[in-house]
Amino acid sequence: MNSRHNARRHLLSISDLETADIERICDLTESFAEVSRRRIPRVPALRGRTVVWLFYEDSTRTRLSFEAAAKQLSADTVNFSVGSSSVNKGESLRDTVEAIEAMGIDAIVVRHSCAGVPHRVADWIDASVINAGDGCHEHPTQALLDLYTARNRLGDLSGASVAIVGDIAHSRVARSDVLAFTAMGAEVTLVAPRPLLPLSLEGWPVKVSHNLDEVLGEIDICYLLRMQLERAASLDVPSLREFRAEYGLDSARANRLRDGALIMHPGPMNRGVEIDGDVVERPNTVITEQVANGVAVRMAVLFLLLGSGLDTSENESMAA
Ligand code: ASP
């Protein structure tokens, strides 16, 4: 790792964070959630700093919530639209990010269909890089907002039992969530048919089940994933109908969850596949809370990576 690629200046993977960093982000999120609820939700914390979005893949929640987060912190934002840029003339990723950096930016939020792209970008430029999803690899801010949401509802997560259900193989959310939930002491079970699991789970601190019905009554969190058909075209994945029959959370299955067990999903949902419409409306389904908390979590991350508002070594540990 060279000096430019200092993981503490960037957020590329949940594994860049110590448990104390995660705690710190959750605490700061609490403060920023209070800002978000104000009538005029704006603080001057990042005035004069500029954040650019570089999204080579579609996004609704992540992009909008990063944008809301930056605006609430008074940062300037620049939107890079891949579709109308010189990327269409064949400009390389490296030339593109170096050109963007030359305009004087402080952070770049990157989403790309290839795993590892944010890490490469971090090698090339001095600005902070935040991974907003790289292929099937990681989506760290999603995992942080998932943790924050779960802790808000359940309290301390040590010893909590989390089932992550569905298309694990193609899910960057699953990888980041496994790291994040286990860092907080939770026990994670991956629940999926074999074709939807990664080829190797060596080193993953998880249990595996192929039977959702067997685990439903024992979990505190049922985290459902979208079937990522855009990444699975060539694989032998089950049909959506087969998948729904074995792994879809319908009302009958949701009724067998423990009282208070949470139902989570990163969105976008395939209603009628991994989750039924009426399950979405249950009081213990926290999908809308996840989205709402995403803004405050991303404020905390931007603030820690870019801010000058923290005057302690805790700031240095994230932003040095
Ligand atoms: N929105 C999440 C992601 O970008 C989950 C998904 O697309 O299924 O990875």
Boltz pocket constraint, residues with backbone or C-beta under 6 A from the ligand:
constraints:
  - pocket:
      binder: B
      contacts: [[A, 58], [A, 132], [A, 133], [A, 135], [A, 139], [A, 172], [A, 173], [A, 225], [A, 226], [A, 228], [A, 266], [A, 267], [A, 268]]
      max_distance: 6.0
